Amino acid sequence: MSSAPCMWMRGGTSKGGYFLAGDLSANVAERDAFLLGVMGSPDKRQIDGMGGADPLTSKVAVVKASQRPGIDVDYLFLQVFVDQPIVTDAQNCGNILAGVGPFAIERGLVRATDGETTVRIYMENTGQVAVARVRTPHGRVVYGGDAHLDGVPGTASPIPVVFENTAGSSCGALLPTGRPVDMVDGIEVTCIDNGMPVVIMRAVDLGITGQESREALDANTELKAKLESIRRKAGPMMNLGEVREKSVPKMTMVSPPRAGGVISTRTFIPHRCHASIGVLGAVSVATACALPGTPAAALARVPEGRSKVMPIEHPIGESTIVVQVNAAGEVESAAVLLTARKLFDGVVFDR
């Protein structure tokens, strides 16, 4: 049995283990075997580990002090599959990102200032930079506050995060196929990557309304088969290669908003329906809404102006993305308000 110091945190609407890079094996195979044991994978209940039997609660952040100019810490995100012996770094996670700033301060990687501390984070998975602002009165992280996220009970201290250089971070281009619309299996799709590779389709084209519950969609085997067929074909088109065992691209079905937002979404990540929507996935969807000619743009209610507040509706509420566009209407940056909470700090064991 092996062990390592670990802080377990809720980040956004996800949850997982935060480790210092030096506390894990430098050998990737050994590291992954340890993390599978920690989470209790592969097992659909993850009963013999810390995982919560859901992709949203089977996540890992690996953090270290950065040697890059102008960057405080490097953050590697790892998705630990629930029912398969797979650990992948093929994507970012904007939710787990919410806890990186507080974790870095708590571990002494970043010196806190009185009031608020800015943490510049290099996202190793895709080479992006995120800038998080963490409340640190008297030089200490506080987790309590009045910010609310749909899908998270209660309130917590707000952590505003601005994303830089997100376009094409995984696929090489915002629109990796070079087109706002492609036809795959007879369905109009937008293949887009503005921080997260996503395939966006109209829900009605898949035979649903787009307002179904997560449980109903997870039980729809015909829909899931259609989505996986499209995903497998879209992967190479998005420069992702064979994606059968990858967690990207995500699959988002859009419909007209029902609760005052810009668009309504249902997202598979990739084989189970997301309880809400990933932070960076929401950034990609918001960007597609602002691109003329896309399936999302045809349904979206996009506000006017260079600064656009864009609530993205999902099964349990909405996630608000604030995008800045230039004179040509191109998205230049995106920001989101997140929260995080420390759950425990100690030592975790594998099998």
C-alpha positions in Angstrom: 0.0 0.0 0.0 1.3 3.4 -1.0 0.3 6.8 0.3 0.7 10.6 -0.4 -0.2 13.9 1.1 -3.4 15.2 -0.4 -6.0 17.9 -0.1 -9.6 16.9 -1.1 -11.5 19.9 -2.5 -14.7 20.8 -4.2 -13.9 22.9 -7.2 -16.8 24.5 -9.0 -19.3 21.7 -9.5 -16.7 19.0 -9.3 -14.7 17.3 -6.6 -11.3 15.6 -6.4 -7.8 15.2 -5.0 -5.2 17.9 -5.1 -1.5 16.8 -5.0 1.8 18.5 -5.1 3.7 17.1 -8.1 6.6 16.1 -5.9 4.4 13.9 -3.8 3.5 11.7 -6.7 5.7 9.3 -8.7 7.5 10.9 -11.7 6.8 7.6 -13.5 3.4 8.1 -15.3 2.4 4.4 -15.1 3.2 4.3 -11.4 1.4 7.5 -10.8 -1.7 6.4 -12.7 -1.8 3.1 -10.9 -1.7 4.9 -7.6 -4.5 7.3 -8.5 -6.7 4.5 -9.8 -6.3 2.8 -6.4 -7.0 6.1 -4.6 -10.2 6.5 -6.5 -11.3 2.9 -6.3 -11.3 2.5 -10.1 -12.4 0.5 -12.1 -15.7 0.0 -10.3 -19.0 1.7 -11.1 -19.5 2.5 -7.4 -15.8 3.2 -6.6 -16.6 1.6 -3.3 -13.0 0.8 -2.4 -11.7 4.4 -2.9 -12.4 8.1 -2.6 -14.2 8.5 -6.0 -17.9 9.3 -5.9 -19.1 7.0 -8.7 -19.4 9.9 -11.1 -16.9 11.4 -13.5 -17.4 14.8 -11.8 -16.1 13.4 -8.5 -13.2 11.3 -9.9 -10.7 14.0 -10.7 -7.2 15.0 -9.8 -5.1 18.2 -9.8 -1.3 18.0 -9.8 0.3 21.3 -8.9 3.8 22.6 -8.7 5.7 25.9 -8.5 6.2 27.2 -12.1 9.5 28.1 -13.7 7.7 30.0 -16.5 8.1 33.8 -16.5 5.0 35.5 -15.2 3.4 32.3 -14.0 3.0 31.2 -10.3 2.0 27.5 -10.6 1.7 24.8 -13.2 -1.5 22.7 -13.0 -2.0 19.3 -14.6 -5.6 17.9 -14.6 -6.1 14.2 -14.6 -9.5 12.5 -15.2 -9.7 9.1 -13.5 -12.3 7.0 -15.2 -14.9 5.4 -13.0 -15.5 2.0 -14.5 -12.3 1.7 -16.7 -8.6 1.5 -15.6 -7.9 4.8 -17.4 -6.3 8.0 -16.2 -6.2 10.7 -18.9 -4.7 14.2 -19.3 -6.5 14.8 -22.7 -8.5 17.7 -21.4 -8.5 20.6 -18.9 -11.1 21.0 -16.1 -12.2 24.5 -15.4 -14.1 23.4 -12.3 -11.2 21.7 -10.6 -9.2 24.8 -11.6 -11.2 26.8 -9.1 -9.4 25.0 -6.2 -5.8 25.4 -7.6 -5.4 29.0 -6.4 -6.4 28.3 -2.8 -4.4 25.0 -2.8 -1.3 26.8 -4.1 -1.6 29.4 -1.3 -2.3 26.8 1.4 0.7 24.8 0.3 3.0 27.8 0.3 3.6 27.9 -3.5 2.2 31.4 -3.6 2.6 34.0 -0.9 -0.7 35.5 0.2 -1.3 39.2 0.4 -3.8 40.9 2.7 -7.2 41.1 1.1 -6.9 39.3 -2.2 -4.2 37.2 -3.9 -3.8 36.8 -7.6 -2.6 33.4 -8.8 -1.5 33.0 -12.4 -1.9 29.4 -13.4 -0.4 27.6 -16.4 -2.7 24.7 -17.5 -0.3 22.0 -18.6 -2.9 20.0 -20.5 -3.3 22.6 -23.2 -0.9 25.4 -22.6 -3.5 27.9 -21.5 -3.1 30.6 -18.8 -5.8 31.2 -16.2 -5.7 34.1 -13.7 -7.6 33.4 -10.4 -8.3 35.9 -7.7 -8.6 34.4 -4.2 -9.8 36.2 -1.1 -7.1 36.2 1.5 -7.9 38.6 4.4 -5.0 38.8 6.8 -3.0 36.6 4.4 -5.2 33.5 4.8 -7.5 31.8 2.4 -11.2 32.0 3.3 -13.7 29.6 1.8 -16.9 31.1 3.3 -18.7 33.8 1.3 -21.8 34.9 -0.5 -21.2 33.6 -4.0 -23.6 30.9 -5.3 -23.1 28.3 -8.0 -26.1 26.4 -9.5 -25.5 22.8 -8.6 -23.7 23.6 -5.3 -25.6 23.9 -2.0 -25.2 27.1 -0.1 -22.6 29.9 -0.8 -18.9 30.3 -0.7 -16.1 32.8 -1.3 -16.1 34.0 -5.0 -13.1 33.1 -7.1 -13.2 35.0 -10.4 -11.1 33.3 -13.1 -10.1 34.9 -16.4 -8.9 32.6 -19.2 -6.2 33.6 -21.7 -5.2 32.1 -25.1 -8.0 29.5 -25.0 -8.8 29.3 -28.8 -7.5 26.0 -30.3 -5.8 24.9 -27.1 -6.4 21.2 -27.8 -7.3 21.1 -31.5 -4.9 23.7 -32.9 -7.7 26.1 -34.0 -10.9 27.6 -32.7 -12.7 25.8 -35.6 -10.4 22.8 -36.2 -12.3 21.8 -39.4 -12.1 25.4 -40.7 -15.9 25.6 -40.9 -18.6 26.8 -38.5 -20.8 23.8 -39.6 -20.0 20.3 -40.7 -22.3 17.4 -41.5 -21.7 14.2 -39.5 -24.1 11.2 -39.7 -26.6 13.5 -41.3 -26.5 16.0 -38.4 -25.3 19.6 -38.6 -22.5 20.1 -36.0 -20.1 22.7 -34.9 -16.7 21.4 -34.0 -15.1 24.0 -31.7 -12.3 24.4 -29.2 -12.2 27.5 -27.1 -10.7 25.9 -24.0 -12.5 22.5 -24.4 -13.1 20.5 -27.5 -16.9 20.3 -28.0 -19.2 19.1 -30.7 -22.4 21.2 -30.7 -25.7 20.0 -32.2 -29.3 21.0 -32.1 -31.2 18.8 -29.6 -34.2 18.4 -32.0 -31.9 16.9 -34.6 -31.1 14.1 -32.2 -34.8 13.4 -31.5 -35.0 15.1 -28.1 -36.3 18.5 -26.9 -33.1 19.4 -25.0 -35.1 19.9 -21.8 -34.9 16.3 -20.6 -33.4 15.4 -17.2 -29.9 14.0 -16.9 -31.4 10.6 -15.8 -33.7 10.4 -18.8 -30.9 11.1 -21.2 -28.5 8.6 -19.5 -31.2 6.0 -20.0 -31.7 6.8 -23.7 -29.5 4.1 -25.3 -30.5 5.1 -28.8 -29.4 8.7 -28.3 -26.1 7.6 -26.7 -25.3 5.4 -29.6 -25.9 8.3 -32.0 -23.7 10.6 -30.0 -20.9 8.1 -29.8 -21.0 7.5 -33.6 -20.8 11.3 -34.2 -18.0 11.7 -31.6 -15.9 8.9 -33.1 -16.1 10.6 -36.5 -15.6 14.1 -35.2 -12.5 13.2 -33.2 -10.1 12.9 -36.3 -11.8 15.9 -37.9 -10.8 17.9 -34.7 -7.2 16.8 -34.8 -7.8 14.6 -31.8 -7.3 11.3 -33.5 -9.1 8.1 -32.4 -11.2 9.2 -29.4 -12.7 5.8 -28.3 -10.8 5.9 -25.0 -10.6 9.7 -24.7 -12.8 12.0 -22.7 -12.9 14.6 -25.5 -14.6 15.9 -27.4 -17.6 16.6 -25.2 -21.0 16.4 -26.9 -23.4 19.3 -26.3 -27.0 19.4 -27.6 -28.5 22.9 -27.6 -32.1 24.2 -27.6 -33.7 27.6 -27.1 -33.3 29.0 -23.6 -36.1 28.6 -21.2 -35.0 30.6 -18.1 -33.6 33.9 -19.4 -30.3 32.5 -20.5 -28.5 32.7 -23.9 -28.9 29.0 -24.8 -30.0 25.7 -23.1 -27.6 22.8 -23.1 -27.4 19.1 -22.4 -23.8 17.7 -22.4 -22.3 14.2 -22.5 -18.8 14.0 -21.0 -18.6 12.0 -23.2 -20.7 8.9 -22.2 -22.7 10.2 -19.3 -24.8 13.3 -19.2 -23.2 16.1 -17.2 -25.2 17.3 -14.2 -24.5 20.9 -15.4 -21.8 21.8 -17.9 -18.1 22.1 -17.6 -16.6 25.6 -17.2 -14.5 25.4 -20.3 -17.2 23.6 -22.2 -19.5 26.5 -21.4 -16.8 28.9 -22.8 -16.8 26.9 -26.1 -20.6 26.9 -26.2 -20.8 30.6 -25.5 -18.3 31.2 -28.3 -20.3 29.1 -30.7 -23.4 31.2 -29.9 -21.5 34.3 -31.0 -20.4 32.7 -34.3 -22.8 33.4 -37.2 -24.1 30.4 -39.0 -23.6 27.8 -36.3 -26.5 25.6 -35.0 -26.0 27.3 -31.6 -26.2 30.9 -33.0 -29.5 30.1 -34.7 -31.1 29.3 -31.3 -29.2 31.7 -29.0 -30.3 35.0 -27.6 -26.9 36.8 -27.6 -26.7 40.2 -25.9 -25.4 43.2 -27.8 -22.1 45.0 -27.0 -18.4 44.2 -26.8 -18.8 42.7 -23.3 -21.4 40.0 -23.3 -22.8 38.4 -20.1 -23.9 34.9 -21.3 -25.8 32.6 -19.0 -25.5 29.1 -20.4 -28.5 27.0 -19.1 -28.0 23.4 -18.1 -30.0 20.7 -16.2 -29.6 22.2 -12.7 -29.5 26.0 -13.5 -27.0 28.1 -15.4 -23.3 28.9 -15.7 -22.6 32.5 -16.6 -19.7 33.3 -18.9 -18.6 36.8 -19.6 -16.9 37.2 -23.0 -15.1 40.1 -24.5 -15.3 40.5 -28.3 -13.3 42.7 -30.6 -14.6 45.0 -33.3 -14.8 42.0 -35.7 -17.0 40.1 -33.2 -14.3 37.6 -32.4 -14.1 36.4 -28.8 -10.9 37.7 -27.2 -11.2 36.5 -23.6 -13.7 34.8 -21.3 -14.2 34.9 -17.6 -16.2 33.0 -15.1 -17.1 33.2 -11.4 -16.3 30.0 -9.4 -16.1 28.8 -5.9 -14.1 26.1 -4.0 -14.1 24.5 -0.6 -11.5 22.5 1.3 -12.9 19.2 2.4 -10.0 17.6 4.1 -6.2 17.8 4.2 -4.2 14.7 5.1 -2.8 11.5 3.6 -4.6 9.3 1.1 -3.9 5.6 0.4 -4.2 3.3 -2.6 -4.9 -0.4 -2.5 
